[in-house]
Amino acid sequence: MKIGIIQQHNTEDVADNRRRLQTKIASLAQKGAELIVLQELHNTLYFCQEENTDMFDLANPVPGPDTEWLSQTAKQNGVVLVGSLFERRAAGVYHNTAVVIDKDGSLRGKYRKMHIPDDPGYYEKFYFTPGDTGFYPIDTSVGRLGVMVCWDQWYPEAARLMALRGAQLLIYPTAIGYDTNDPADEQERQREAWTTVQRGHAVANGLPVVAVNRVGHESRVMSHESIMFWGSSFVAGPQGEMIYRAPKDKEDAAVVSVDMDRSEQVRRWWPFLRDRRIEEYGALTKRMDD
């Protein structure tokens, strides 16, 4: 499969962010991309750096104006699109939601972010209700996609459930970066940990992984918080091999070829799913087994 990834620096101008995405989507489609993955909350700045009720005005229902734009873009370019939106479900109930649009413009499914962080600069619990869609792959014309969002990428249980339910690919739209106050060595440890844990999901489940992050410095006028998003979007194969990695300090748009048949062979060599001792894993349903 030819997979397009778009790593972009965003501004407060939603129309401009969309325009630049549309240009890049069209270019990747012309280069043969069948599936294109966008970064987390790609229409806007990463507004969760502060707690501000005005930011809820950025949200839209699903389906709604945001999915209509994605639908038209996917249909015009004949590609499957994975987008990431601020969903208004009801008054006071909002989600961080990934949507999957097929080549014909149809909405094939949505995934509401399950794990919601609450850390300095990432005040997502103020904005997002935890997801209730579960970990279920979404069927498309290019395959069964295991779509999750950002903080979900740290949890092996989530990746495993997607794999057990037939996902052929694990996909993570992402918004993660450095605290600009951290020393350089700590920043690099964090970036490499982020990459390593997701490559581990690829190995443990015998599946390719696609992680698409935003890039560049973002700060809000009303907030003291500031994040330097570390880019480094990547595609890894089912043995964790790095097929492509974007720069950490600039925008990037690339088409990456992934051999989707390789997972079958890797799982024959390394039959981790066969050898699971499921009868011994009950303690995983507890917070701590003490």
Secondary structure, 3 states (H helix, E strand, C coil): CEEEEEECCCCCCHHHHHHHHHHHHHHHHHCCCCEEECCCCCCCCCHHHCCCHHHHHHCECCCCHHHHHHHHHHHHHCCEEEEEEEEEEECCEEEEEEEEECCCCCEEEEEECCCCCEECCEEHHHCCCCCCCCCCCEEECCEEEEECCHHHHHCHHHHHHHHHCCCCEEEEEECCEEECCCCHHHHHHHHHHHHHHHHHHHHHHCCCEEEEECEEEEECCCCCCEEEEECCCEEECCCCCEEEECCCCCCEEEEEECCCCHHHHHHHHCCCCCCCCHHHCHHHHCCCCC
